Amino acid sequence: MNKLLLIMMLQLGITSLNAQNNKFGKVSIEELQEQFNPQDSAANATILYRKEYIKYDYSEDQGFVQKREVHERIKIYNEGGFDWATKRIKLSERSKVGSEEVSGLKGISYNLIEGKIEREKLKKDGVFEHKKNDFWKEVMFTMPKIKKGCVIEYKYTIESPYIQIDDISFQEIIPIKILEVKVRIPEYFNFKKTLNPRASYLPKLKDAKTNRTVKIKTKDRIKRSGYSEIRTIHNSSDWSFNENITEANVINVPALKKEKFVDNLNNYRAKLILEYVSYKDLNGQIKNYATNWDAVTKSIYENDLFGRQLDKINYFKEDIDVMLQSTSTNANNIVNVFNYVKSKVKWNEFIGVYAEKGVRKAYKEGIGNVADINLMLIGMLRYAGIDANPVLVSTKNNGVPLFPTRQGFNYVICGVEVNNEVILLDATKEFSTANILPQNILNWQGRMIRKHGSSTWVNLTPKKNSNNTTMVSVTLNSDLVLEGKVRNQKTDYYAYDYRNEYAGLKNTDLIKNISKDKGDIEISNLVIKNEKELNKSVMNSYDFSYEDGAEEIGNEIYLSPLLFLSKTENIFNQENRAYPIDFNFPRTKKNMININIPEGYRVKSIPESVKLLMSDDLGEYSFLVKQNGNTIQVSELFKLNFPIVPVAYYSDLKEVYKKLIEKNTERIVLEKI
């Protein structure tokens, strides 16, 4: 970038920050006139100002109540930023303890019309509240009059009966110009502070202490007319205590960078994590809340909606007894019980570690959440004499917990221990099989809870490569049309993905999908095998006629060696990588093509064969071409032995994809004899 232009842009940014009035309602014409962010011109929107102030107010009736005040002002540059006009506030709702509530919500949209600022207030009919499940609800609102170049502003307070503080985000997928965070915590609550170690941006924090005085009133309660009461204040006194303050005041926070193949972008967000570790009462006595994973799993197991569900057997006993009479081995019992649960109870699309309906009711009604179904599966397997235990899991969108907490898990599956190995089962999905789980739960490791109370980590990473093998036999006709036959075989996760997406579709729809993005191709005689036989590979075959694979120039024919299987877009062409690459499962993909040379032609040139090995047995790529008589044989192999590629190996992966695209775009050249 031109040095003078860069200096001017930086000066413009500093001037804008200095001119900004951050009081609610004081949006300036300069903010509305801004057409792009000087530090990030590609941003669709910018948070001009965000303030989060967390404190604990005290009342005689409720004790300490957490209040989280939020004020946000956002500049929307174009239609790509319109999503920022909708805000969703997640609130905890647990009846035994209390619910979080939103108060003081107000918002204004600002537009510059003919040099004047027009304001449109957020109205009550634009605010919605709905219950997500038994534990969470959501307040959602969309700001009015959203246009290109507008500025929106809103503020609200979350009132919470809980001492625990939710993570404080310092970074979004759009830049932040000014961010102010302040947390005031009474000395009675001890928190451990951690900045997300996975983040590349780390804000500076400032800690301090201050004294606070609260006036305490003493009241008598006097009954009147037998049903009402009045309160008479006798006296009041001052209560003084210390508060620990954590502050951050930062400017020009860079946007959280989006990249392909990221497990959960939130895992790499700059944020402050506050773990509630202990409470000190007025007498100086300390109660520890800091915990370990065994304590977390024990508290979950002892919940009536978890552990007690595993002990119930009467609701299924007769049905399982009949099933067990027809099988003789544990291996058969595992498969039969697993398939029985999948067919008997359907998933209602809700997740959680606790049963929603309870296993008995879910069995009777034939529908339940993740915990209803998988706790039922574990109970049945135990009844059949199988060593089955629950495995607590965090889905990818829930992130990877950095310290022991019950909120770290939001999903439960079944683990069967056989010969020092663990077979993982999830009965919520029609096409899942042993150790083939939904990909959104392939998130590092889960915590298995055994009958006697101990717990241990279980690796969720698939242990073997899934295979996708395609074989093509093709003849080039005199009119340059390629005709031939394709056979394809998919195993494990490739088969699972295929079944989830295509099982049950008509052949005409399948042909449309196969033909998509392959150019001028006609497909016939499509045959699919083992679509619903889950213990077998998915097989398909079809005949094809393809007109885009060869080109004649003079006396020569230029032929794509991989035909319609060629890849032309490099998905890893960025110079550097910020986050690990998540492929979900290890894989081997192989293409084998036999091309029959037409009469009257001979091979003039073929692409050079190559083989690349990635470091530390991460994977490999090979592209082999050879002539065997009147046939050209092409073999391409891409193998990745680990589902997650660390950033340190990105250069290896990038080089492989660069070579892959290069080889996919080369040509076989035939010449007339």
C-alpha positions in Angstrom: 0.0 0.0 0.0 1.2 3.5 -0.8 2.9 4.9 2.4 1.2 8.3 2.2 -2.2 6.7 1.8 -1.6 4.4 4.8 -0.6 7.4 6.9 -3.7 9.3 5.8 -6.0 6.3 6.6 -4.4 5.9 10.1 -4.9 9.7 10.7 -8.5 9.4 9.6 -9.1 6.6 12.0 -7.5 8.4 14.9 -9.5 11.6 14.1 -12.7 9.5 14.0 -12.0 8.0 17.4 -11.3 11.3 19.0 -14.5 12.9 17.5 -16.7 10.0 18.6 -19.2 10.8 21.4 -20.0 7.5 23.1 -23.0 8.5 25.1 -26.2 6.8 24.1 -28.0 8.8 21.5 -25.0 10.9 20.4 -24.3 9.5 17.0 -22.5 11.9 14.8 -22.8 12.9 11.1 -19.2 11.8 10.7 -20.0 8.3 11.8 -22.9 8.1 9.4 -20.8 9.4 6.5 -18.0 6.8 7.1 -18.0 4.5 4.0 -15.4 1.9 5.2 -13.3 1.0 8.2 -9.9 2.6 7.8 -8.1 -0.4 9.4 -10.2 -3.0 7.6 -11.7 -1.8 4.3 -13.2 -5.2 3.6 -15.4 -5.2 6.7 -19.2 -5.1 6.1 -19.8 -3.5 9.4 -17.8 -2.2 12.4 -18.6 -2.0 16.1 -17.9 1.7 16.7 -18.3 1.3 20.5 -19.0 -1.5 22.9 -19.2 -1.2 26.6 -19.8 -4.0 29.1 -20.1 -3.2 32.7 -20.6 -6.1 35.2 -21.3 -5.6 38.8 -23.2 -7.1 41.8 -26.0 -5.0 43.4 -27.1 -6.0 46.9 -30.7 -6.1 48.3 -32.0 -7.4 51.6 -34.4 -9.7 49.7 -32.2 -11.2 47.1 -28.7 -10.7 48.3 -26.1 -10.1 45.6 -27.6 -9.9 42.1 -25.4 -9.8 39.0 -26.0 -7.0 36.5 -24.4 -6.9 33.1 -24.9 -3.6 31.3 -24.3 -3.7 27.6 -24.1 -0.7 25.2 -23.3 -1.2 21.6 -23.1 1.1 18.6 -22.6 -0.5 15.1 -21.9 1.0 11.7 -23.3 -1.0 8.8 -21.6 -0.2 5.5 -23.4 -2.5 3.1 -26.0 -5.3 2.8 -23.4 -7.9 4.0 -23.6 -6.2 7.4 -27.4 -6.3 7.7 -27.2 -9.4 10.0 -25.7 -7.2 12.7 -29.1 -5.4 13.0 -30.5 -8.6 14.7 -29.4 -9.3 18.3 -30.0 -12.5 20.2 -29.6 -12.5 24.0 -29.3 -15.9 25.6 -30.7 -16.2 29.1 -30.5 -19.0 31.7 -33.8 -20.2 33.0 -33.6 -22.6 35.9 -36.8 -22.5 38.1 -35.1 -23.8 41.3 -32.6 -21.0 41.3 -34.2 -18.3 39.3 -34.1 -16.9 35.8 -32.1 -14.2 34.0 -34.0 -11.3 32.7 -33.4 -8.4 30.4 -34.3 -4.9 31.5 -33.8 -1.3 30.2 -33.7 -2.4 26.6 -33.8 0.5 24.1 -32.4 1.0 20.7 -32.2 3.6 17.9 -31.4 3.3 14.2 -29.8 6.3 12.6 -29.8 7.2 8.8 -28.4 10.3 7.1 -31.1 11.7 4.8 -30.2 14.9 2.8 -27.6 15.9 5.4 -29.8 15.4 8.4 -29.8 12.6 10.9 -33.1 10.7 11.1 -33.8 8.5 14.2 -36.1 5.5 14.4 -36.6 3.9 17.9 -36.8 0.2 18.5 -40.5 -0.5 19.4 -41.9 -3.2 21.7 -43.4 -5.1 18.8 -39.8 -5.6 17.4 -38.7 -7.5 20.6 -39.5 -11.2 21.0 -38.9 -13.7 23.7 -39.1 -17.5 23.3 -38.1 -20.5 25.3 -35.4 -22.7 23.8 -35.7 -25.6 26.2 -36.1 -26.2 30.0 -32.8 -24.4 30.7 -32.6 -21.5 28.2 -34.6 -18.8 26.7 -33.8 -16.1 24.2 -34.7 -12.4 23.8 -34.3 -11.3 20.1 -34.8 -8.0 18.5 -34.2 -6.5 15.0 -33.4 -2.8 14.7 -35.8 -0.8 12.4 -35.0 1.1 9.2 -31.8 -0.7 8.3 -30.1 0.7 5.2 -26.6 0.9 3.7 -24.5 3.4 5.8 -26.8 3.4 8.8 -25.7 3.3 12.4 -27.6 1.3 15.0 -27.3 1.6 18.8 -28.8 -0.3 21.6 -28.4 -0.9 25.4 -29.8 -3.3 27.9 -29.1 -4.9 31.3 -29.1 -8.6 32.0 -30.1 -9.2 35.7 -28.9 -12.6 36.9 -29.3 -14.5 40.2 -26.1 -16.4 39.4 -22.7 -15.5 40.7 -20.9 -17.2 37.8 -20.0 -14.7 35.0 -20.4 -15.7 31.3 -17.3 -15.3 29.1 -16.6 -11.7 28.1 -15.8 -11.4 24.4 -13.1 -9.1 23.1 -13.4 -10.0 19.5 -16.0 -10.4 16.7 -15.9 -11.3 13.0 -16.0 -7.6 12.4 -13.5 -5.0 13.8 -14.2 -3.1 17.0 -13.0 0.5 17.2 -13.5 1.2 20.9 -14.1 -1.5 23.6 -14.6 -0.8 27.3 -14.9 -3.6 29.8 -15.2 -3.3 33.5 -15.9 -6.0 36.1 -16.5 -5.2 39.8 -16.5 -8.3 42.0 -17.2 -8.2 45.8 -14.3 -9.7 47.8 -16.6 -12.6 48.9 -16.5 -14.1 45.4 -13.1 -15.4 44.2 -12.7 -15.8 40.4 -9.8 -17.3 38.4 -9.2 -15.1 35.3 -8.0 -16.6 32.1 -7.5 -15.0 28.6 -8.3 -17.6 25.9 -4.9 -19.2 25.2 -6.0 -20.2 21.7 -6.6 -16.5 20.6 -4.0 -14.7 18.6 -5.2 -11.3 20.0 -4.7 -10.8 23.7 -6.0 -7.6 25.3 -4.3 -5.9 28.2 -6.1 -6.0 31.5 -5.8 -3.7 34.5 -6.6 -4.9 38.0 -7.4 -2.7 41.0 -9.2 -2.7 44.3 -11.7 -0.3 45.8 -13.9 0.0 48.9 -17.7 0.0 48.6 -20.3 0.8 51.2 -23.9 -0.6 51.1 -26.7 0.6 53.4 -28.4 -2.3 55.2 -31.9 -1.8 56.5 -33.5 -3.8 59.3 -37.2 -4.5 58.9 -40.1 -6.0 61.0 -42.9 -7.8 59.2 -46.4 -7.1 60.6 -49.4 -9.1 59.4 -52.6 -7.2 58.7 -56.1 -8.6 57.9 -54.7 -12.1 58.0 -53.3 -12.0 54.4 -51.2 -8.9 53.7 -48.2 -7.5 55.4 -46.4 -4.2 55.8 -42.8 -3.5 56.6 -41.6 -1.1 59.1 -38.0 0.1 58.9 -36.4 0.3 62.4 -32.9 1.3 61.5 -30.1 1.0 59.0 -26.4 0.5 59.0 -23.5 0.8 56.6 -21.8 -2.4 55.3 -18.3 -1.8 53.8 -16.4 -4.3 51.8 -13.7 -4.4 49.1 -14.3 -5.0 45.4 -11.8 -6.4 42.9 -11.9 -4.5 39.6 -10.8 -5.8 36.2 -10.8 -3.3 33.4 -9.8 -3.2 29.7 -9.9 -0.2 27.4 -8.8 -1.1 23.9 -9.1 0.4 20.4 -9.0 -1.0 16.9 -9.5 -4.7 17.8 -9.0 -6.7 14.6 -11.8 -8.9 13.3 -11.7 -12.6 14.1 -10.5 -14.1 10.8 -12.7 -16.5 9.0 -11.1 -19.5 7.4 -12.4 -22.7 5.8 -12.4 -26.0 7.7 -12.5 -24.5 11.2 -14.1 -26.6 14.0 -15.6 -23.6 15.9 -14.4 -20.1 15.4 -15.3 -19.2 18.9 -12.5 -21.5 20.2 -10.0 -18.9 18.8 -11.9 -15.7 19.9 -10.2 -13.3 22.3 -12.2 -13.5 25.5 -11.9 -13.3 29.2 -12.9 -16.5 31.0 -13.9 -16.1 34.7 -14.1 -19.3 36.7 -15.9 -19.0 40.0 -13.6 -20.9 42.4 -14.6 -20.0 46.0 -16.9 -18.0 48.3 -15.8 -16.3 51.6 -18.6 -15.6 54.1 -18.7 -12.7 56.5 -16.9 -14.8 59.2 -14.0 -15.5 56.8 -15.1 -19.1 56.2 -14.3 -20.3 52.6 -16.4 -22.6 50.5 -14.6 -24.0 47.5 -16.4 -24.3 44.1 -13.2 -25.0 42.2 -13.7 -28.5 40.9 -12.2 -31.3 38.9 -13.7 -33.4 36.1 -14.5 -36.3 38.4 -16.6 -33.9 40.6 -18.3 -32.5 37.5 -19.2 -35.9 36.1 -20.4 -37.1 39.6 -22.8 -34.1 39.9 -24.2 -34.8 36.5 -24.6 -38.6 37.1 -26.4 -37.9 40.4 -29.0 -35.8 38.7 -32.4 -37.5 38.5 -32.6 -36.8 34.8 -29.4 -38.6 34.2 -28.2 -41.4 36.5 -31.6 -42.5 37.7 -32.7 -43.0 34.1 -30.1 -45.7 33.7 -31.7 -47.8 36.5 -35.2 -48.0 35.0 -35.8 -51.3 33.2 -39.4 -52.3 33.6 -40.6 -50.3 30.6 -38.4 -52.3 28.2 -37.8 -55.6 30.0 -40.3 -57.7 28.2 -39.3 -56.5 24.7 -35.5 -56.9 25.3 -36.1 -60.4 26.9 -37.6 -61.5 23.6 -34.7 -60.1 21.6 -32.1 -61.7 23.8 -33.6 -65.1 23.3 -32.7 -65.0 19.6 -29.1 -64.0 20.1 -26.1 -65.7 21.7 -23.1 -63.4 21.7 -22.4 -60.0 23.2 -21.5 -58.6 19.7 -24.9 -59.6 18.3 -26.6 -58.2 21.4 -24.9 -54.8 21.0 -25.9 -54.5 17.3 -29.5 -55.7 17.9 -30.1 -53.4 20.9 -28.5 -50.5 19.1 -30.7 -51.0 16.0 -33.8 -51.5 18.1 -33.4 -48.2 19.9 -32.8 -46.4 16.6 -36.0 -47.8 15.1 -38.1 -47.5 18.3 -37.4 -43.9 19.3 -36.8 -40.9 17.0 -34.8 -37.9 17.8 -36.7 -34.6 18.4 -33.7 -32.5 17.3 -33.0 -31.3 20.9 -29.6 -32.0 22.5 -28.5 -32.0 26.1 -26.9 -34.3 28.8 -30.2 -34.5 30.7 -33.3 -36.4 29.7 -36.2 -34.2 28.6 -39.1 -36.6 28.7 -37.5 -39.3 30.7 -36.6 -42.7 29.2 -39.9 -44.3 30.1 -42.1 -41.6 28.4 -39.7 -41.3 25.4 -40.0 -45.1 24.9 -43.7 -45.0 25.1 -44.2 -42.0 22.8 -41.4 -43.0 20.4 -39.6 -39.6 20.5 -37.0 -37.9 22.8 -34.0 -35.8 23.0 -30.3 -37.0 22.8 -30.2 -37.9 26.5 -33.6 -39.7 26.4 -32.4 -41.9 23.6 -28.8 -42.7 24.5 -29.4 -43.1 28.2 -32.1 -45.6 27.2 -29.6 -47.4 24.9 -27.1 -47.7 27.8 -29.8 -49.0 30.2 -30.8 -51.7 27.7 -27.2 -52.7 27.0 -26.5 -53.0 30.7 -29.6 -55.1 31.1 -28.2 -57.4 28.4 -25.0 -57.8 30.3 -22.9 -55.4 28.2 -20.4 -53.1 29.9 -22.0 -49.8 28.6 -21.5 -46.4 30.1 -22.5 -42.8 29.3 -19.9 -40.6 27.6 -20.3 -36.8 28.0 -19.4 -34.8 25.0 -19.2 -31.2 23.9 -20.4 -30.5 20.4 -18.2 -28.4 18.2 -20.4 -25.4 18.4 -20.3 -25.6 22.2 -16.5 -25.4 22.0 -13.7 -27.1 23.9 -14.0 -26.5 27.7 -10.7 -25.1 29.2 -11.5 -26.0 32.8 -13.9 -28.4 34.6 -17.5 -27.1 34.4 -20.9 -28.8 33.9 -21.6 -26.4 31.0 -18.6 -27.8 29.2 -20.8 -30.8 28.1 -24.0 -30.6 26.1 -24.4 -34.1 24.6 -24.2 -37.7 25.7 -23.5 -40.9 23.8 -22.9 -44.5 24.7 -19.5 -46.1 25.2 -19.1 -49.9 25.3 -15.9 -51.3 26.7 -14.7 -54.4 24.9 -11.2 -55.9 25.1 -9.6 -52.6 26.4 -11.2 -50.7 23.6 -14.3 -48.4 23.6 -17.0 -48.7 21.0 -18.9 -45.4 20.6 -22.6 -45.4 19.8 -25.1 -42.7 19.1 -28.7 -43.9 18.5 -30.1 -40.6 17.5 -29.1 -40.9 13.8 -30.6 -43.4 11.4 -27.4 -44.2 9.6 -24.9 -44.1 12.5 -23.0 -47.3 13.2 -20.4 -48.4 15.7 -17.7 -45.6 16.0 -19.4 -43.7 13.2 -20.8 -40.6 15.0 -22.4 -37.4 13.9 -19.5 -35.1 12.8 -20.6 -32.2 15.1 -19.6 -34.3 18.1 -16.1 -35.4 16.9 -14.7 -32.8 19.2 -11.4 -33.9 20.8 -12.5 -36.1 23.7 -15.5 -37.1 25.9 -15.7 -38.1 29.5 -16.9 -41.6 30.3 -18.7 -42.2 33.6 -18.6 -45.8 34.9 -21.1 -47.5 37.1 -19.0 -47.3 40.3 -18.5 -43.5 39.9 -15.1 -43.2 38.3 -14.6 -41.3 35.1 -12.0 -41.2 32.4 -11.3 -39.4 29.1 -12.3 -41.2 25.8 -10.8 -40.2 22.5 -13.5 -39.3 20.0 -11.1 -39.1 17.0 -11.9 -41.7 14.3 -9.1 -44.3 14.4 -9.1 -45.4 10.7 -9.3 -43.8 7.4 -12.6 -43.6 5.5 -12.2 -44.6 1.8 -13.7 -43.1 -1.3 -12.6 -45.1 -4.4 -13.6 -44.3 -8.0 -12.7 -46.5 -11.0 -13.4 -45.3 -14.5 -13.0 -47.1 -17.8 -13.4 -44.9 -20.8 -13.0 -44.9 -24.6 -12.4 -41.8 -26.7 -14.6 -41.9 -29.9 -13.7 -40.3 -33.2 -16.2 -37.5 -32.5 -14.2 -36.7 -29.3 -17.0 -37.9 -27.0 -15.8 -40.0 -24.1 -17.9 -43.0 -23.2 -17.4 -45.4 -20.4 -18.4 -46.7 -17.0 -17.9 -45.5 -13.4 -17.8 -47.6 -10.3 -17.5 -46.0 -6.8 -17.2 -47.4 -3.3 -17.6 -45.4 -0.1 -16.8 -46.7 3.4 -17.3 -45.4 7.0 -17.8 -41.6 7.1 -17.9 -41.3 3.3 -20.8 -43.8 3.4 -22.4 -42.2 6.4 -22.4 -38.8 4.7 -23.8 -40.2 1.5 -26.6 -42.0 3.3 -27.6 -38.9 5.3 -27.7 -36.8 2.1 -29.0 -39.1 -0.6 -30.7 -42.2 0.9 -34.2 -42.5 -0.4 -33.8 -40.1 -3.4 -35.0 -41.2 -6.8 -32.5 -42.1 -9.5 -33.4 -39.0 -11.5 -32.5 -36.8 -8.5 -29.3 -38.7 -7.9 -28.2 -38.4 -11.5 -28.8 -34.6 -11.3 -26.5 -34.5 -8.3 -23.8 -36.6 -9.9 -24.0 -34.4 -13.1 -23.7 -31.2 -11.2 -20.5 -29.2 -11.9 -19.3 -31.9 -14.3 -19.9 -30.1 -17.6 -21.7 -31.7 -20.5 -22.2 -35.3 -19.2 -25.0 -37.7 -19.7 -25.5 -40.5 -17.2 -27.5 -43.7 -17.5 -28.0 -47.1 -15.9 -27.3 -45.8 -12.4 -27.3 -48.6 -9.8 -26.9 -48.0 -6.0 -26.1 -50.9 -3.7 -26.1 -51.2 0.1 -27.8 -47.8 0.6 -29.4 -49.0 3.9 -27.2 -52.0 4.7 -25.1 -50.1 7.2 -22.5 -52.8 7.8 -21.5 -52.6 4.1 -19.9 -50.1 1.8 -22.1 -47.9 -0.4 -21.6 -48.9 -4.0 -22.7 -47.2 -7.1 -22.1 -47.6 -10.8 -23.3 -45.8 -14.0 -22.6 -45.4 -17.7 -21.7 -42.0 -19.0 -21.1 -40.0 -22.2 -18.9 -36.9 -21.7 -18.2 -34.2 -24.3 -16.0 -31.8 -22.3 -13.0 -34.0 -21.7 -11.2 -33.7 -25.0 -10.3 -31.0 -27.4 -8.8 -31.3 -30.9 -6.3 -28.7 -32.1 -4.8 -29.4 -35.5 -3.6 -33.0 -35.6 -3.5 -33.3 -31.8 -6.0 -34.1 -29.1 -5.7 -32.6 -25.6 -7.3 -34.8 -23.0 -7.9 -34.3 -19.3 -6.4 -37.3 -17.5 -9.0 -37.2 -14.6 -12.0 -36.3 -16.9 -14.9 -34.9 -14.8 -13.1 -35.8 -11.6 -10.6 -33.0 -12.0 -10.4 -30.3 -9.3 -9.5 -26.7 -10.5 -9.9 -24.6 -7.3 -7.2 -24.6 -4.6 -9.0 -24.3 -1.3 -5.8 -23.7 0.6 -4.1 -20.9 -1.4 -3.7 -18.3 1.4 -0.2 -17.5 2.4 -0.5 -18.3 6.1 -3.1 -20.0 8.3 -4.4 -18.8 11.7 -6.3 -21.9 12.9 -5.9 -25.7 12.6 -7.6 -27.3 9.7 -10.5 -29.6 10.7 -11.3 -32.4 8.2 -13.5 -34.2 10.7 -12.2 -37.7 9.9 -9.0 -39.2 8.4 -9.5 -40.1 4.8 -8.2 -41.8 1.7 -9.5 -40.8 -1.7 -8.4 -42.7 -4.8 -9.2 -42.2 -8.5 -8.2 -44.8 -11.1 -8.9 -44.2 -14.7 -8.2 -46.4 -17.8 -8.4 -44.5 -21.1 -8.5 -46.4 -24.3 -6.5 -44.6 -27.1 -8.6 -44.3 -30.3 -7.3 -45.9 -33.5 -5.1 -43.7 -35.6 -3.6 -41.9 -32.6 -0.6 -42.4 -30.4 0.6 -40.8 -27.2 2.7 -37.7 -27.7 3.1 -36.7 -24.1 1.7 -37.5 -20.7 1.9 -35.6 -17.4 4.9 -36.4 -15.2 4.1 -38.6 -12.2 4.7 -37.2 -8.7 4.5 -38.4 -5.1 4.6 -36.0 -2.1 4.9 -37.2 1.5 3.8 -34.8 4.3 5.8 -34.6 7.5 5.3 -37.0 10.4 3.1 -39.3 8.4 0.4 -36.7 8.2 -0.5 -37.9 4.7 0.5 -38.1 1.1 -0.4 -37.3 -2.5 0.5 -39.2 -5.6 -0.4 -38.7 -9.3 0.8 -41.6 -11.5 0.4 -41.8 -15.3 1.7 -44.5 -17.5 1.0 -46.0 -20.9 0.3 -49.8 -21.1 -0.1 -50.7 -24.8 -3.2 -49.0 -26.2 -4.3 -47.8 -22.7 -3.3 -44.9 -20.5 -3.6 -45.6 -16.8 -4.1 -42.7 -14.4 -4.0 -43.2 -10.6 -4.5 -40.3 -8.1 -4.3 -40.8 -4.4 -4.9 -38.2 -1.6 -4.4 -39.6 1.9 -4.8 -37.8 5.2 -4.1 -39.8 8.3 -5.3 -37.4 10.9 -8.6 -35.4 11.1 -7.0 -32.2 12.3 -4.0 -30.6 10.7 -2.1 -28.2 13.1 -1.1 -24.8 11.8 2.6 -25.9 11.9 1.8 -28.4 9.0 -0.1 -25.9 6.9 2.8 -25.4 4.5 2.9 -29.1 3.8 -0.8 -29.2 3.1 -0.7 -26.1 1.0 2.1 -27.6 -1.2 0.1 -30.8 -1.6 -3.0 -28.9 -2.8 -0.9 -26.8 -5.1 0.5 -29.8 -6.7 -2.9 -31.5 -6.8 -4.4 -28.6 -8.8 -1.4 -28.4 -11.0 -1.7 -32.1 -12.0 -5.5 -31.9 -12.3 -5.1 -29.2 -14.9 -2.4 -30.8 -17.0 -3.3 -32.6 -20.3 -2.5 -35.8 -22.1 -1.6 -35.1 -25.7 -2.4 -37.5 -28.5 -1.2 -37.1 -32.1 -2.4 -38.6 -35.3 -0.2 -41.4 -36.6 
